[in-house]
Amino acid sequence: MDYMLAAPGYNIIFNAGEPIHIIADKEKVGQVIGNLISNAVKYSVKGNTITITAKIQGQNLRVDVTDQGIGLKLKDQQKVFQRFYRVEDESTRGLSGFGIGLYLSAEIIRLHHGKIAVESKEGKGADFYFLLPLPILSS
C-alpha cells in the first residue's frame, strides 16, 4: 500500500473482506481516501495505528479511516467539512493546511450521492467515514 511508504512510523492496517463493486470515479474516491489518511497521519503521533475499513452497510459501501490522534471537539465536528474551516487550538498550532481537503472530499462524496461524516472524542482520535451507494442489481 502506497500510504505505508508515505507515512513511515505509523501502523496502517487495511481491513477489507470480499471485493465490493461500486460505480464511482476511481481517482476521485481514491483522492478522498488519500486525504482522510493524510489527515489521520497529520493529527496523530508516530507509532499510532491508523485503520482503514471497507464494508457493506445496508445499501452502501462504508469506508472508515480511524486514527488515535488528537480528536475533534463537537463544535469542530459540525464545521470540519466547510470550505476553509480549520481547527484552531493549541493541539493544531504549527500544522499546515488551508482547510480545503475535507471540503473537497465532502464535495466528491456528495457528487457520488453519498455521505461523509466524522465521529470523534477530543483526545481519543477520530473516525472519518463515507458512504457510497451500491449499484442496484436487476434480476
Secondary structure as a PSIPRED ss2 file (coil, helix, strand):
# PSIPRED VFORMAT (PSIPRED V4.0)

   1 M C   1.000  0.000  0.000
   2 D H   0.000  1.000  0.000
   3 Y H   0.000  1.000  0.000
   4 M H   0.000  1.000  0.000
   5 L H   0.000  1.000  0.000
   6 A H   0.000  1.000  0.000
   7 A C   1.000  0.000  0.000
   8 P C   1.000  0.000  0.000
   9 G C   1.000  0.000  0.000
  10 Y C   1.000  0.000  0.000
  11 N E   0.000  0.000  1.000
  12 I E   0.000  0.000  1.000
  13 I E   0.000  0.000  1.000
  14 F E   0.000  0.000  1.000
  15 N E   0.000  0.000  1.000
  16 A E   0.000  0.000  1.000
  17 G C   1.000  0.000  0.000
  18 E C   1.000  0.000  0.000
  19 P C   1.000  0.000  0.000
  20 I C   1.000  0.000  0.000
  21 H C   1.000  0.000  0.000
  22 I C   1.000  0.000  0.000
  23 I C   1.000  0.000  0.000
  24 A C   1.000  0.000  0.000
  25 D C   1.000  0.000  0.000
  26 K H   0.000  1.000  0.000
  27 E H   0.000  1.000  0.000
  28 K H   0.000  1.000  0.000
  29 V H   0.000  1.000  0.000
  30 G H   0.000  1.000  0.000
  31 Q H   0.000  1.000  0.000
  32 V H   0.000  1.000  0.000
  33 I H   0.000  1.000  0.000
  34 G H   0.000  1.000  0.000
  35 N H   0.000  1.000  0.000
  36 L H   0.000  1.000  0.000
  37 I H   0.000  1.000  0.000
  38 S H   0.000  1.000  0.000
  39 N H   0.000  1.000  0.000
  40 A H   0.000  1.000  0.000
  41 V H   0.000  1.000  0.000
  42 K H   0.000  1.000  0.000
  43 Y C   1.000  0.000  0.000
  44 S C   1.000  0.000  0.000
  45 V C   1.000  0.000  0.000
  46 K C   1.000  0.000  0.000
  47 G C   1.000  0.000  0.000
  48 N C   1.000  0.000  0.000
  49 T E   0.000  0.000  1.000
  50 I E   0.000  0.000  1.000
  51 T E   0.000  0.000  1.000
  52 I E   0.000  0.000  1.000
  53 T E   0.000  0.000  1.000
  54 A E   0.000  0.000  1.000
  55 K E   0.000  0.000  1.000
  56 I E   0.000  0.000  1.000
  57 Q E   0.000  0.000  1.000
  58 G C   1.000  0.000  0.000
  59 Q C   1.000  0.000  0.000
  60 N E   0.000  0.000  1.000
  61 L E   0.000  0.000  1.000
  62 R E   0.000  0.000  1.000
  63 V E   0.000  0.000  1.000
  64 D E   0.000  0.000  1.000
  65 V E   0.000  0.000  1.000
  66 T E   0.000  0.000  1.000
  67 D C   1.000  0.000  0.000
  68 Q C   1.000  0.000  0.000
  69 G C   1.000  0.000  0.000
  70 I C   1.000  0.000  0.000
  71 G C   1.000  0.000  0.000
  72 L C   1.000  0.000  0.000
  73 K C   1.000  0.000  0.000
  74 L H   0.000  1.000  0.000
  75 K H   0.000  1.000  0.000
  76 D H   0.000  1.000  0.000
  77 Q H   0.000  1.000  0.000
  78 Q C   1.000  0.000  0.000
  79 K C   1.000  0.000  0.000
  80 V C   1.000  0.000  0.000
  81 F C   1.000  0.000  0.000
  82 Q C   1.000  0.000  0.000
  83 R C   1.000  0.000  0.000
  84 F C   1.000  0.000  0.000
  85 Y C   1.000  0.000  0.000
  86 R C   1.000  0.000  0.000
  87 V C   1.000  0.000  0.000
  88 E C   1.000  0.000  0.000
  89 D C   1.000  0.000  0.000
  90 E H   0.000  1.000  0.000
  91 S H   0.000  1.000  0.000
  92 T H   0.000  1.000  0.000
  93 R C   1.000  0.000  0.000
  94 G C   1.000  0.000  0.000
  95 L C   1.000  0.000  0.000
  96 S C   1.000  0.000  0.000
  97 G C   1.000  0.000  0.000
  98 F C   1.000  0.000  0.000
  99 G C   1.000  0.000  0.000
 100 I C   1.000  0.000  0.000
 101 G H   0.000  1.000  0.000
 102 L H   0.000  1.000  0.000
 103 Y H   0.000  1.000  0.000
 104 L H   0.000  1.000  0.000
 105 S H   0.000  1.000  0.000
 106 A H   0.000  1.000  0.000
 107 E H   0.000  1.000  0.000
 108 I H   0.000  1.000  0.000
 109 I H   0.000  1.000  0.000
 110 R H   0.000  1.000  0.000
 111 L H   0.000  1.000  0.000
 112 H C   1.000  0.000  0.000
 113 H C   1.000  0.000  0.000
 114 G C   1.000  0.000  0.000
 115 K E   0.000  0.000  1.000
 116 I E   0.000  0.000  1.000
 117 A E   0.000  0.000  1.000
 118 V E   0.000  0.000  1.000
 119 E E   0.000  0.000  1.000
 120 S E   0.000  0.000  1.000
 121 K C   1.000  0.000  0.000
 122 E C   1.000  0.000  0.000
 123 G C   1.000  0.000  0.000
 124 K C   1.000  0.000  0.000
 125 G C   1.000  0.000  0.000
 126 A E   0.000  0.000  1.000
 127 D E   0.000  0.000  1.000
 128 F E   0.000  0.000  1.000
 129 Y E   0.000  0.000  1.000
 130 F E   0.000  0.000  1.000
 131 L E   0.000  0.000  1.000
 132 L E   0.000  0.000  1.000
 133 P E   0.000  0.000  1.000
 134 L C   1.000  0.000  0.000
 135 P C   1.000  0.000  0.000
 136 I C   1.000  0.000  0.000
 137 L C   1.000  0.000  0.000
 138 S C   1.000  0.000  0.000
 139 S C   1.000  0.000  0.000
